[in-house]
Amino acid sequence: MSFVFGRFCLLLLLAATLACPIGAHAQTNPVAAKTSVPRYLVYFDEFSAYLSPQSKTIIARAAKEAKAVGAKTITVQARASATGTVQTNKYLAMTRASIVADELEANGIAPAMVQQEPIGQTGSRDPSVFNRRVDIILHP
């Protein structure tokens, strides 16, 4: 029972951090804001490329920020955990990158601005959510 409760608490902690882009602290530090590259993380369920409502909110926030800072390009790096075959995970990463790129376009980002980088399988056989993600990186 305590194992299940511990995993539940970990999931709650993870959910609380999903809505915050990496580098969000840079907005309180003007020097860091000029040197850091804004990055937004979108997490996926295992073997899935489904965009949850929360994921769509994060992508919309990234698109809004890209317009606000006048980003020249946006890199979409897609990863998959090492569960499954290398080929399957490469395809899954390609699908995730494409879906996130399509959602950026739906939020007003020109397709020519988006560079997809399907990295594929990363990490060990640990199927944790950290390896099942897409990084949206804004390049001013």
Z-matrix of the N, CA and C atoms (Angstrom, degrees):
N
C 1 1.438
C 2 1.529 1 110.94
N 3 1.345 2 117.94 1 -41.66
C 4 1.458 3 120.09 2 -178.85
C 5 1.533 4 111.08 3 -69.09
N 6 1.344 5 117.62 4 -30.20
C 7 1.457 6 120.98 5 176.66
C 8 1.528 7 110.00 6 -63.05
N 9 1.325 8 116.57 7 -44.54
C 10 1.459 9 121.48 8 179.40
C 11 1.528 10 109.97 9 -64.52
N 12 1.329 11 116.77 10 -43.16
C 13 1.462 12 120.61 11 178.91
C 14 1.520 13 110.53 12 -62.99
N 15 1.326 14 117.32 13 -40.45
C 16 1.462 15 121.51 14 178.83
C 17 1.520 16 111.57 15 -62.99
N 18 1.324 17 117.03 16 -42.92
C 19 1.470 18 121.01 17 177.84
C 20 1.517 19 110.46 18 -65.73
N 21 1.347 20 116.97 19 -37.57
C 22 1.452 21 121.29 20 178.11
C 23 1.531 22 109.90 21 -62.61
N 24 1.327 23 117.19 22 -44.65
C 25 1.469 24 121.26 23 178.95
C 26 1.521 25 110.64 24 -62.98
N 27 1.331 26 116.69 25 -39.76
C 28 1.450 27 120.53 26 178.05
C 29 1.523 28 110.77 27 -63.37
N 30 1.317 29 117.31 28 -41.92
C 31 1.464 30 121.20 29 177.94
C 32 1.520 31 111.05 30 -63.91
N 33 1.325 32 117.27 31 -39.62
C 34 1.465 33 120.15 32 177.93
C 35 1.522 34 110.45 33 -63.49
N 36 1.318 35 116.71 34 -42.98
C 37 1.462 36 120.91 35 178.40
C 38 1.522 37 110.23 36 -62.25
N 39 1.318 38 116.77 37 -42.91
C 40 1.449 39 121.32 38 179.38
C 41 1.525 40 110.29 39 -64.15
N 42 1.315 41 117.83 40 -43.75
C 43 1.461 42 121.54 41 179.47
C 44 1.523 43 110.99 42 -61.18
N 45 1.313 44 116.47 43 -36.97
C 46 1.463 45 120.41 44 179.92
C 47 1.520 46 111.60 45 -66.85
N 48 1.338 47 117.46 46 -28.67
C 49 1.461 48 120.08 47 -178.34
C 50 1.526 49 112.66 48 -89.98
N 51 1.327 50 118.45 49 -14.19
C 52 1.460 51 120.60 50 -177.17
C 53 1.527 52 112.72 51 -62.28
N 54 1.291 53 117.98 52 -35.80
C 55 1.451 54 121.17 53 -175.09
C 56 1.516 55 112.90 54 -78.21
N 57 1.304 56 118.12 55 -6.29
C 58 1.467 57 121.39 56 -176.87
C 59 1.525 58 109.63 57 -105.50
N 60 1.346 59 118.04 58 118.26
C 61 1.454 60 118.91 59 179.10
C 62 1.522 61 110.55 60 -69.89
N 63 1.327 62 115.52 61 151.43
C 64 1.453 63 119.37 62 174.00
C 65 1.522 64 106.80 63 -64.02
N 66 1.296 65 116.76 64 137.75
C 67 1.454 66 120.76 65 -179.69
C 68 1.515 67 113.42 66 88.70
N 69 1.330 68 118.06 67 7.64
C 70 1.455 69 120.51 68 -179.50
C 71 1.519 70 110.93 69 -61.06
N 72 1.323 71 116.63 70 -27.85
C 73 1.461 72 120.50 71 177.98
C 74 1.521 73 111.82 72 -63.69
N 75 1.316 74 117.25 73 -20.65
C 76 1.460 75 120.65 74 -177.09
C 77 1.522 76 111.78 75 -62.67
N 78 1.308 77 118.33 76 -22.47
C 79 1.447 78 119.92 77 -178.17
C 80 1.519 79 112.12 78 -73.13
N 81 1.326 80 117.63 79 -15.91
C 82 1.448 81 119.84 80 176.93
C 83 1.525 82 111.00 81 -94.96
N 84 1.305 83 117.73 82 -7.51
C 85 1.457 84 122.23 83 -179.11
C 86 1.531 85 108.70 84 -125.52
N 87 1.344 86 118.82 85 103.44
C 88 1.462 87 120.94 86 -175.31
C 89 1.527 88 113.77 87 -58.08
N 90 1.320 89 118.35 88 -33.64
C 91 1.457 90 120.47 89 179.42
C 92 1.522 91 109.77 90 -67.76
N 93 1.337 92 116.71 91 -45.92
C 94 1.469 93 120.67 92 179.92
C 95 1.519 94 110.60 93 -64.45
N 96 1.332 95 117.50 94 -33.66
C 97 1.464 96 120.76 95 -178.48
C 98 1.525 97 110.75 96 -62.44
N 99 1.325 98 117.59 97 -31.17
C 100 1.456 99 120.97 98 -178.58
C 101 1.521 100 112.25 99 -83.35
N 102 1.325 101 117.99 100 -19.98
C 103 1.455 102 120.30 101 -175.63
C 104 1.526 103 113.32 102 -105.98
N 105 1.310 104 118.79 103 -20.18
C 106 1.460 105 119.66 104 -177.57
C 107 1.526 106 111.15 105 -90.97
N 108 1.297 107 115.61 106 153.00
C 109 1.455 108 121.93 107 177.32
C 110 1.528 109 106.95 108 -102.23
N 111 1.340 110 117.19 109 119.45
C 112 1.474 111 118.51 110 -179.93
C 113 1.529 112 111.23 111 -59.62
N 114 1.335 113 115.29 112 136.26
C 115 1.463 114 121.97 113 -178.36
C 116 1.523 115 108.03 114 -137.73
N 117 1.315 116 116.01 115 132.69
C 118 1.462 117 122.47 116 178.53
C 119 1.518 118 108.18 117 -120.38
N 120 1.324 119 116.82 118 139.28
C 121 1.460 120 121.72 119 -177.25
C 122 1.517 121 110.64 120 -112.07
N 123 1.326 122 114.70 121 133.21
C 124 1.466 123 122.15 122 176.41
C 125 1.525 124 106.28 123 -119.89
N 126 1.326 125 116.75 124 121.77
C 127 1.466 126 122.12 125 -177.67
C 128 1.528 127 110.86 126 -101.49
N 129 1.333 128 114.90 127 152.80
C 130 1.459 129 121.89 128 -177.30
C 131 1.518 130 110.86 129 -129.37
N 132 1.325 131 115.67 130 156.11
C 133 1.454 132 120.98 131 170.90
C 134 1.526 133 107.80 132 -72.43
N 135 1.313 134 115.77 133 160.88
C 136 1.459 135 120.82 134 179.78
C 137 1.529 136 110.25 135 -60.83
N 138 1.332 137 116.10 136 134.63
C 139 1.465 138 124.77 137 179.80
C 140 1.526 139 112.61 138 58.87
N 141 1.328 140 118.04 139 30.63
C 142 1.461 141 121.82 140 -176.69
C 143 1.522 142 110.92 141 -130.32
N 144 1.329 143 115.00 142 150.31
C 145 1.455 144 122.04 143 171.92
C 146 1.530 145 109.38 144 -124.65
N 147 1.317 146 115.95 145 19.90
C 148 1.471 147 122.17 146 -179.40
C 149 1.528 148 110.20 147 -73.15
N 150 1.334 149 116.06 148 131.70
C 151 1.460 150 121.01 149 175.61
C 152 1.519 151 109.33 150 -93.73
N 153 1.310 152 115.81 151 114.80
C 154 1.458 153 120.93 152 176.91
C 155 1.525 154 109.18 153 -73.14
N 156 1.322 155 117.69 154 165.09
C 157 1.468 156 119.76 155 175.14
C 158 1.531 157 111.54 156 -56.78
N 159 1.319 158 117.46 157 -37.51
C 160 1.468 159 121.05 158 178.21
C 161 1.530 160 110.35 159 -64.84
N 162 1.330 161 117.33 160 -40.58
C 163 1.460 162 121.07 161 177.98
C 164 1.522 163 111.09 162 -63.10
N 165 1.327 164 116.24 163 -41.27
C 166 1.467 165 120.19 164 178.57
C 167 1.525 166 111.03 165 -64.08
N 168 1.316 167 116.91 166 -34.52
C 169 1.464 168 121.02 167 177.09
C 170 1.518 169 110.58 168 -65.46
N 171 1.327 170 117.15 169 -41.85
C 172 1.466 171 121.50 170 179.09
C 173 1.526 172 110.02 171 -65.02
N 174 1.319 173 117.27 172 -42.51
C 175 1.465 174 121.16 173 179.60
C 176 1.530 175 110.31 174 -65.43
N 177 1.324 176 117.22 175 -40.91
C 178 1.468 177 120.81 176 177.19
C 179 1.523 178 110.66 177 -62.40
N 180 1.334 179 116.74 178 -39.64
C 181 1.467 180 121.21 179 177.92
C 182 1.531 181 110.25 180 -64.18
N 183 1.331 182 116.76 181 -40.62
C 184 1.471 183 120.56 182 178.21
C 185 1.526 184 110.56 183 -64.25
N 186 1.327 185 117.05 184 -42.56
C 187 1.465 186 120.86 185 178.90
C 188 1.527 187 111.04 186 -63.48
N 189 1.314 188 116.38 187 -42.35
C 190 1.465 189 121.18 188 179.09
C 191 1.531 190 110.42 189 -62.76
N 192 1.320 191 116.45 190 -43.76
C 193 1.468 192 120.95 191 179.09
C 194 1.526 193 110.87 192 -65.84
N 195 1.339 194 117.09 193 -39.18
C 196 1.464 195 120.81 194 178.96
C 197 1.525 196 110.46 195 -60.08
N 198 1.316 197 116.44 196 -41.82
C 199 1.471 198 120.44 197 177.93
C 200 1.528 199 110.42 198 -67.83
N 201 1.323 200 116.91 199 -41.30
C 202 1.466 201 121.60 200 -176.66
C 203 1.527 202 112.32 201 -65.14
N 204 1.335 203 116.84 202 -38.76
C 205 1.471 204 119.78 203 -178.18
C 206 1.528 205 112.22 204 -93.09
N 207 1.325 206 117.04 205 -2.76
C 208 1.457 207 120.38 206 -179.24
C 209 1.513 208 113.29 207 67.98
N 210 1.331 209 116.15 208 41.82
C 211 1.470 210 120.85 209 -179.42
C 212 1.527 211 110.09 210 -56.58
N 213 1.318 212 115.08 211 137.68
C 214 1.473 213 120.70 212 178.47
C 215 1.523 214 111.17 213 -83.76
N 216 1.340 215 115.63 214 -39.98
C 217 1.462 216 120.99 215 177.60
C 218 1.527 217 109.20 216 -141.06
N 219 1.321 218 114.10 217 160.80
C 220 1.463 219 121.93 218 175.63
C 221 1.522 220 106.86 219 -130.64
N 222 1.316 221 116.25 220 124.15
C 223 1.460 222 120.75 221 176.72
C 224 1.519 223 108.60 222 -96.73
N 225 1.323 224 115.76 223 132.37
C 226 1.463 225 122.59 224 177.49
C 227 1.527 226 106.51 225 -114.21
N 228 1.352 227 115.63 226 101.54
C 229 1.465 228 121.33 227 179.95
C 230 1.524 229 108.66 228 -98.60
N 231 1.318 230 116.49 229 120.18
C 232 1.461 231 120.89 230 -177.07
C 233 1.519 232 110.86 231 -110.38
N 234 1.333 233 114.50 232 138.11
C 235 1.463 234 121.34 233 -178.78
C 236 1.529 235 110.10 234 -128.31
N 237 1.315 236 113.90 235 159.07
C 238 1.466 237 121.60 236 172.94
C 239 1.524 238 107.18 237 -137.13
N 240 1.313 239 116.24 238 150.81
C 241 1.466 240 119.35 239 177.39
C 242 1.523 241 108.88 240 -70.57
N 243 1.312 242 116.34 241 171.28
C 244 1.459 243 121.22 242 -177.54
C 245 1.524 244 112.85 243 -83.87
N 246 1.319 245 117.63 244 8.60
C 247 1.459 246 120.62 245 175.69
C 248 1.524 247 107.63 246 -74.89
N 249 1.297 248 117.93 247 127.69
C 250 1.461 249 121.42 248 -177.63
C 251 1.522 250 110.50 249 97.79
N 252 1.333 251 116.03 250 -172.69
C 253 1.460 252 120.48 251 -177.67
C 254 1.527 253 111.19 252 -84.72
N 255 1.309 254 115.50 253 158.52
C 256 1.459 255 121.09 254 178.75
C 257 1.530 256 110.01 255 -60.27
N 258 1.324 257 117.09 256 -44.15
C 259 1.472 258 121.63 257 -178.68
C 260 1.526 259 111.22 258 -63.50
N 261 1.324 260 117.16 259 -43.43
C 262 1.458 261 120.79 260 178.75
C 263 1.520 262 110.67 261 -62.88
N 264 1.322 263 116.84 262 -41.96
C 265 1.464 264 120.62 263 -179.32
C 266 1.524 265 111.88 264 -69.45
N 267 1.318 266 117.98 265 -32.34
C 268 1.467 267 120.98 266 175.35
C 269 1.528 268 109.38 267 -64.77
N 270 1.321 269 116.27 268 -45.16
C 271 1.465 270 120.87 269 177.93
C 272 1.528 271 110.62 270 -62.85
N 273 1.317 272 117.12 271 -42.30
C 274 1.461 273 121.47 272 178.85
C 275 1.531 274 110.63 273 -62.05
N 276 1.325 275 116.93 274 -42.74
C 277 1.467 276 120.59 275 177.66
C 278 1.529 277 111.03 276 -63.35
N 279 1.327 278 117.29 277 -40.38
C 280 1.465 279 121.15 278 177.39
C 281 1.525 280 110.26 279 -62.17
N 282 1.324 281 116.22 280 -41.99
C 283 1.461 282 120.63 281 179.68
C 284 1.524 283 110.66 282 -65.53
N 285 1.329 284 117.47 283 -44.36
C 286 1.461 285 120.91 284 179.26
C 287 1.530 286 110.79 285 -61.99
N 288 1.319 287 117.01 286 -43.76
C 289 1.467 288 120.05 287 178.90
C 290 1.515 289 110.92 288 -61.16
N 291 1.304 290 116.68 289 -43.20
C 292 1.455 291 121.36 290 -179.37
C 293 1.533 292 111.93 291 -64.69
N 294 1.313 293 116.48 292 -42.32
C 295 1.464 294 120.43 293 -179.47
C 296 1.522 295 111.25 294 -66.09
N 297 1.324 296 116.91 295 -41.03
C 298 1.469 297 120.11 296 178.20
C 299 1.529 298 109.62 297 -67.65
N 300 1.324 299 118.47 298 -40.98
C 301 1.461 300 121.60 299 177.28
C 302 1.528 301 110.71 300 -60.85
N 303 1.332 302 116.91 301 -42.25
C 304 1.465 303 120.93 302 177.52
C 305 1.528 304 111.31 303 -61.89
N 306 1.324 305 116.63 304 -38.90
C 307 1.466 306 120.39 305 179.89
C 308 1.533 307 110.34 306 -70.04
N 309 1.315 308 117.92 307 -36.70
C 310 1.464 309 120.57 308 174.57
C 311 1.526 310 110.11 309 -61.14
N 312 1.333 311 116.37 310 -43.40
C 313 1.467 312 121.21 311 177.42
C 314 1.527 313 110.71 312 -61.70
N 315 1.322 314 117.26 313 -40.69
C 316 1.475 315 121.10 314 178.07
C 317 1.527 316 111.08 315 -63.42
N 318 1.339 317 116.33 316 -22.04
C 319 1.463 318 121.48 317 178.48
C 320 1.530 319 112.28 318 -98.24
N 321 1.331 320 117.00 319 18.07
C 322 1.457 321 120.78 320 171.87
C 323 1.515 322 116.50 321 94.34
N 324 1.310 323 118.63 322 10.72
C 325 1.468 324 121.08 323 178.19
C 326 1.529 325 108.67 324 -91.68
N 327 1.319 326 116.15 325 130.34
C 328 1.466 327 120.64 326 179.17
C 329 1.527 328 109.83 327 -65.83
N 330 1.316 329 117.43 328 133.76
C 331 1.473 330 120.42 329 -179.33
C 332 1.534 331 113.24 330 -55.86
N 333 1.317 332 117.34 331 -31.63
C 334 1.466 333 120.76 332 -179.37
C 335 1.530 334 112.39 333 -66.99
N 336 1.336 335 116.97 334 -19.48
C 337 1.470 336 120.62 335 178.85
C 338 1.520 337 112.95 336 -78.94
N 339 1.324 338 117.15 337 -17.81
C 340 1.463 339 121.45 338 -170.97
C 341 1.530 340 110.82 339 -97.81
N 342 1.324 341 115.17 340 126.05
C 343 1.467 342 122.09 341 175.67
C 344 1.522 343 107.88 342 -110.42
N 345 1.321 344 116.62 343 116.17
C 346 1.462 345 120.74 344 -179.82
C 347 1.524 346 110.10 345 -89.25
N 348 1.340 347 115.31 346 132.00
C 349 1.461 348 121.88 347 176.48
C 350 1.525 349 108.54 348 -128.09
N 351 1.319 350 117.95 349 87.45
C 352 1.464 351 119.45 350 176.61
C 353 1.526 352 110.13 351 -76.10
N 354 1.307 353 116.54 352 99.01
C 355 1.460 354 122.20 353 -176.85
C 356 1.528 355 110.70 354 -72.04
N 357 1.307 356 116.41 355 -35.45
C 358 1.457 357 119.95 356 179.60
C 359 1.503 358 111.80 357 89.57
N 360 1.307 359 115.43 358 -142.58
C 361 1.460 360 123.11 359 -173.59
C 362 1.517 361 111.65 360 -70.23
N 363 1.324 362 116.23 361 128.10
C 364 1.456 363 121.36 362 176.70
C 365 1.517 364 108.91 363 -132.91
N 366 1.296 365 115.51 364 158.89
C 367 1.460 366 119.73 365 175.55
C 368 1.505 367 113.38 366 76.44
N 369 1.309 368 113.65 367 -171.12
C 370 1.457 369 121.58 368 -179.72
C 371 1.525 370 109.16 369 -89.07
N 372 1.281 371 116.56 370 -163.25
C 373 1.461 372 121.02 371 177.46
C 374 1.529 373 111.85 372 -75.03
N 375 1.316 374 116.17 373 3.82
C 376 1.455 375 121.55 374 176.91
C 377 1.532 376 108.54 375 -67.78
N 378 1.324 377 117.95 376 116.68
C 379 1.466 378 119.94 377 -177.14
C 380 1.528 379 112.87 378 -83.92
N 381 1.330 380 117.46 379 24.86
C 382 1.458 381 119.58 380 -175.65
C 383 1.521 382 111.47 381 -62.96
N 384 1.304 383 114.35 382 157.40
C 385 1.452 384 121.67 383 -175.83
C 386 1.525 385 112.01 384 -62.95
N 387 1.326 386 118.04 385 -25.13
C 388 1.459 387 120.72 386 -178.91
C 389 1.530 388 111.46 387 -57.05
N 390 1.311 389 117.73 388 -35.43
C 391 1.461 390 121.67 389 -179.42
C 392 1.520 391 113.15 390 -86.95
N 393 1.311 392 117.72 391 -7.85
C 394 1.469 393 121.98 392 -178.91
C 395 1.522 394 108.51 393 -108.86
N 396 1.332 395 115.66 394 75.86
C 397 1.453 396 118.19 395 -173.68
C 398 1.516 397 112.14 396 -151.02
N 399 1.332 398 113.47 397 167.20
C 400 1.444 399 122.43 398 168.95
C 401 1.512 400 106.97 399 -123.29
N 402 1.321 401 116.16 400 130.85
C 403 1.459 402 122.03 401 174.37
C 404 1.524 403 107.28 402 -97.35
N 405 1.317 404 116.67 403 127.52
C 406 1.461 405 122.09 404 173.87
C 407 1.522 406 105.81 405 -104.28
N 408 1.335 407 116.40 406 114.34
C 409 1.456 408 121.59 407 -174.52
C 410 1.526 409 108.82 408 -114.86
N 411 1.324 410 115.56 409 121.22
C 412 1.458 411 121.41 410 179.87
C 413 1.527 412 109.92 411 -90.67
N 414 1.311 413 116.44 412 131.80
C 415 1.470 414 121.82 413 178.97
C 416 1.524 415 109.27 414 -115.87
N 417 1.330 416 116.53 415 105.92
C 418 1.487 417 119.88 416 -178.94
C 419 1.507 418 112.73 417 -68.26
